[in-house]
Amino acid sequence: MPKAQRTPRMQASEGQLVIRPIRESDYDALYQCAVESGHGFTSLPVDEGLLRTRIARAQQAFALPQVTQPGEEGYLFVMEDTAKGEIAGVAGIEAAVGLSDAFYHYHLGKVVHHSPKHNVYNALQTLTLCNDYTGATELCTLFVREPYRFGRNGRAMSKFRLLFLAQFSQRFSPRVFAEMRGVSDENGRSPFWAWLEKHFFTMDFPRADYLTGIGDKTFVAELMPRFPIYVNMLDKSAQDVIGKVHQNTLPALKLLQSEGLRFRDYIDIFDAGPTVEGDLKQLKTVRNSRLMRVQVGTPEVSESYLVCNLDVQQFRACHTQLNCQGDDVILDPRVAAALNVQSGDQVRIAPL
């Protein structure tokens, strides 16, 4: 239907959890998410200036009309409860990390000490500081507030980003990764950082984590050991948490693993949490997503799907029950209104 002949779009009249680009008016909710996320959540520092900068940076990224290759764009989304006008959660995508500021990891390697003459053979794990993810796309800043941690809300909040990657793949790297929160206690103490602090630093984990979150990473290059560290030299408590996730992060890890992201021996330099990575085109939701033509009507109860529109600036996504008929997808009028689409428009869908 030509644009000039379109009828006005409906307004969502009932509650619907809708994912959309963050707005300046969402600052208070974003700050509350930062407070609630606690220690170890580096990408959400409790810092007004940094949070407002992230909002402004995201608005700039969504406003770019054409992007032919990934740059330093940072996309930040919120899940809104349209009935209550509340923000249920937040999630982000960094198009390409490390292009202007160094992006650090430890790589788990192995060295062999072998003396045939003395019949000695020791294969030892090492940790080497590296920047191997430079230029890769990061899935980050996933946080769902406690009142909304039920049903499939957390799953939808994580997976919708893959729909966005599939639809706008030219904006992102073929290599996608996510850093998983490592082990720390209720006071923010990390056993891995405790060893580094004792030997190389004089600041606690929350302080180091906060500095990284606000972009002050110079101390990493200045104070981190420049040579490989033998893992067996670490305290037992530090060794035990290498590649392990915080208990609250385990569901997020399993979800990303189900998409095809795998641990490739890279860990966080502060809490030793694992980094998982995958090939964008091979991720499950990306592979299973498809474009469909909208028909607004009353769908038969069917499988749960993620569905999004195809507009970067006015991006909308949600999870819902829908009915597919050939190349058409039947959307309830309320869902169509929430997605800002009408009959004849295209959407991208993927099974949830």
N, C-alpha and C positions, 0 to 999 in steps of 0.2 A: 504494500500500500504506500503510495507517495506520502512523504512527510506532511505536505500541506493538507492532506485529506484525513489525517489521523484525528481520532477523537481524543479528548482529554484523558490522561491516564488517571486511573482510580487511585484513591488514597487508602492505605491500609487502615482498616477500622478496628481490627482486633489485634491482640498481642501476637507478635512474631519475633523470634530471635533472628535478627538480620545482621550480617557482616558487611561493613562498609569502611571506606577510608576515614581515618581519624580527622577530627575538626578541632579548631582552636577552642571551641566551647567544651571539648572533652577533657580539658586540662585537669580539672578537679578530680574526675574519675580516674584519669591516668595516674595522678599523684597517689590516689588511694590504692590503686593496684600496686604501685611501687612500694608503699608502706606494707601492704599485706603480703607481698612476695617474699620478704625477709632476706636474710643473709644468703649470699651465694648467687643471687639473681643479678648478675653483673649488668645486663642490658637495661635494667629498670632502676637506676640510682635514685635515691630520695633526694633530688636536687632540682629545684624549680627551674633554674636556668637551662640545665641539660634536657629536662623533659620538654620545656617549651621549644628548645632547639630541635628536638626530635620531631615534634609536631610540625614545625615550620618546614623542616627538611622533607618530611613525608608529603606535605602539601605540594612542595615543589616537584617531587618525583611524580606524583599523580597528574600534575598539570602539564608535564612534558608530552606534547602531541605525538612526536615520533622519536623512537629510540631504536637505533640499529644495532647497538652492542652494549653490553653491561658496563656501567660506570659506577660512580659512587652514590647512586640513588639508594635511599632507604625508604621502604614502604612500610607503613604502620597502619594496622586495621583494628577496629573495635567490633565487638559483638554487642548489639543494642537490643534490649528488651523494649519493643515499641509500645507495649501496654503500659509499662511503668516509667518509661523514659530513662531507664537505668543502663549503665554499661556493665555487661556481664563478663567481659574478658577482653584481652588484647593479644595480638600476634603480629609478628613482623617478618620482613624479608630484606636482607641486604644484598643488593644486586651483585656487587663484587667487593670483597674485603681486601684490605691491605694495600690499596693503590697509592695512598698518600701517607698513612700511618702503618707502621709495621704490625703485622698480625701474627702473634706468637703461638706456638704449640711445642710440646715435647713429643719427639718421636721415639717409640720403643724399638730399640735395635738389639743386636747381639754381636758380641765379640768372642772369639775363641782363643784361649791360652792353652797351647799344646806343646808338650815336650815329649816326643817319642822316646828319647833316650832315658828319661826318668818315668815313663809311663804315666804322665799326667795330662789329663784332658778336662778343661773347664770351659763350658759355654755359659757366658755371663750376659745378663740383660743390661742395657744401657739406656739412658735418657739423654737425648741430644736436642738442644734448643733449635728450632727451625721456623721458617716462614712458608711452609709448603702449600698452604691454602691460599696464598696470594692470588687474587683474581677470581676465586670461586664464589658461588652464591650461597649465602647462609640463611637457613631457617632459624629464626630467633624470637626471643621475647614472647614466648607462649605462656599466657597466664589466664586461668579461668577463676573467677571469684567463687568463694565457698558456696553461696546460695545457689549457684548455677552448676555445681558439679554433680549432675545427675543425668540419666539418660545418655544421649549421644552428643551432648553439647561439647565436651572436651575433644572428642573425636572429630566433630565437624570443625571446631576452631583450629585444629591442626591441619586437617586434610584440605580445607578450602584453599590453602596457599598453593597446593599442588595444581588445583584447577587454574589458579591465577598464573602459575608458571607455564602450564600447558597452553593457555590462551595467548599469553604474551611472551612466548619463549625467546623472542629476539632481544628482550630486555635482560636476559639472564645467562649465566654461564652453563655449559653442559654439565659441569661438576657441581653438585649440590651437597652441602653438609650441614650438620647441626651439632652444636656443643651441648652435652648433657651435664646437668648439675652433678657435681661430685659429692662425696660423703663429708658432712659436717654435722656438728651437734646443734642443740637448740640455742646455744650461745654464739653460733657462727664459727666455732673452732674447727679447723680442718686438720686432721692428722698429717696429711701430706705437707701442708703449708707450715705446720709446726716444726717439721724438720728443716725446711728451707729457712724459716725465720731464725732458728737456732744457729745455723751455720753461715747464712749469707745476708739476712735482713734484720732490721730492728723495728719492724712494724707488724701488727697482728693481721690476721686474715681479713676481717671486715674492713680494715683500713686499706689494704692492698686491693681488695675487691672493689671498694668504692672508687679509688683512684683510677682503676682501669675503666670503670663504668663512666666516669666523667671525661675519659679520653686522655688522662695523664699517664702515659705508658713509658716515659723516659726512664723511670727507675728500673724497669725490667731490663733494658739494655745495659744500664749502669751497674746493676747489682746481681743479676742472675749469673750463675757460673757459666763461663764461656766454653768449657770443655765438657765432654760427655760425663754423666754421673753413673757410676756403677750402682744398680738397684740394690744389690746386696749390702751396700754400705749404709742404706737408709735404715732408720728405726723400723722395727717389725710393724708397728702400727701404721707407718707411712706406706710400707710395701703392701700391706693388706688392702689398701683402698685404691691402688692404681687400677684404673679402668673400671671402677665400680661407681654406681650412681646413687644419689640420695634416694631414700625410700619413697619420697613423694614424687620422684621423677621416673620411677620404674614404669608406670603406665605409658608415659610419653615415649620412653625408649622402645617399649614393645610395639607401640603403634608405628613408629618410624621403621623399625625392623620389618614389620609386616609390609611396608611399602617397598622394601628392598634396600634400605640404607644399612650399611655394614661397618663394623669397627675395623679400621685399617691401621691399628697401632699408633694412633695419635691421641694424646691426652691433654687436658687443660693444665696450664703451667701453675695454677694456684691450688686447685683441689683435686687434680689428677682424674677428674671425670672423663669418660670416654667421648670421643668425637666419632660420629657415624657419617658415612658419605655414600653417594650413589650417583649414577648417570641419570640426568634429568629425563631423557626419553624412555628409560627403562623402569622408572618408578611406577608402581602399580596403578595409582589413581590417574597418572598422566596417560598411561597406556590404555586404560579402560574408559577414559573420557571421550565424549563425542559431541558434535554439534547437532542440535535438534531445533525444529521449528515449533514455535509456541502456538497452541490452541487453548484459549481460555475457556474453561468449562468445569464440569464436575468429574474429577478423575475417580476411577474405581480404586479402592484401596489396593496398593501395590507395594513394591519394594521401596525402602528408604533410599533416597538419593541426595547427593549434593548437587546444587544447581546454581549457576551464576550467569549474570548478563555479560555482555561483551564490551562494556564501556569502561575504560580505564578511570576517567575522572569521576564518573558516577557509578563506580563498581558496587554491585550488590550480590550477596550470596546467602544461601540458607540451606538447611536440610529439611526435607519434607517428603511426604508420600506422594508419588505421582504415577501416572499411567502413560506408557509409551505405546504408540500405534504407528509402526513403520518409522518414518522420519519425523513424526510429530510427537510432541509431548503435551499431555493435557495437564494444565496448571489450574488449580483453584484460583478464582478471582482475587482472593486475599493474598495469596502467594505471588501472583503475577504483579499485583500492585506493590508489594514489598520489594520485588526485584526490579520494579520500574520497567516492565515489559508488557506487551499486549500481543494479541493474535497476529501472527506473521513475523514477529521478531525471532531472532535466533538466541539460544542459550547453550551453554555447555553443561553437560551433566556427567556424573560418575556415581556408581553404586556406593552407598555409604557402608 
